[in-house]
Amino acid sequence: MGARNVDGATMFTYETPTRLLLFRLLDSLEREPRWSDGDMCDCGTRFSITVRKHHCRHCGRLVCAKCSEVTMPIAKYGEEKKVRIDLCHNIQ
């Protein structure tokens, strides 16, 4: 879900209309998606030895610590403990 197009943008880059698309895609997932990979968060933070990569457990998006401060259980994946979630935390 975090694949970049030729302009380097992901579906998470745009607020409209992909926010609706993101809602529909996440709503249809029955299990945790494959984690995306890269060397930079959408906010512009570059990952390094001292700046760790994190992944949203709901959408698989690659995020930095500042973009992934929300934690909550994901009932539809059978996840009862609180896990890291980012942009999509209000889409469950």
N, C-alpha and C positions, 0 to 999 in steps of 0.2 A: 504494500500500500504506500510505501514511501519512495517509490521509483521516481526519478527525476526525468523531465522532458528535455528537449534540446536546449531550452533556455535555462535549465538548471532548477526549474520550479517543480514542486510536488503538489499533490492535491491538497496538502495542508497549507500551502502558501497563500491561497486565495480565500477571501471571506465569502464571496458570492460568485456563482451559484454553487460552488463545490461544497459549501457547508451543508447544503441539503443532500448532495451526493454522499458526503462523508456520513451523514446520519443514516442514510439508506444502506450504505455498505456495512457499517458497524452493526446496524440492527439485524442484518441478515447473517452475520457470522455466528457459527455455532461453537467454534473453538478458537483459542488464541491464534492469531495470524503469525506467520513467519516474521522475525524481526528484520527491519531494514538495516542497512549498513551505510557507512559514510565517514567523513572526517570532519563534518561540521553540522551543527544544529541549525534549524531554520531561523533561529534568532541571530545567527552570525557567529556564535561561539565556536571556536575551533577546538577539537579534542586533541589531547596530548597526554604525556605521561602524568601530568598533574591535574588535568581536566578530564574526568572520566566520562565515558559514554553510558547512557542509561536508555532503557527502552520502555515505552508505554506498554503495559501488559494488556491493554484493551485493543489498541490498533497496531502495535508493533513498531510505531514510529521511534526513530532515534532522537533522543533529546538530551539536553544538558541538565544539571542538577536544578538550576533556577527554573527551568521550564517543566520540571516534573516534581513539584512540591506536594501535589495532591496524592493521597493514598486512600484507597477504599476497596472493599471486596467486590469481585465481579461474579455475581450469582449465576449468570448464564454460562460461565465457564466452569462452574463448580468450585470457584475460588472463595473460600470462607475467610481467609486472613486478608488484611489490608495489603494491597500491592500498589506499585507506582503507576499513576495514570497522569496524562497531561491534558492537552487541548480537549480531548473527547470525554472528559470526566462527567459532563452533564448529558452524555448520550449513552444510556444503558437501557 
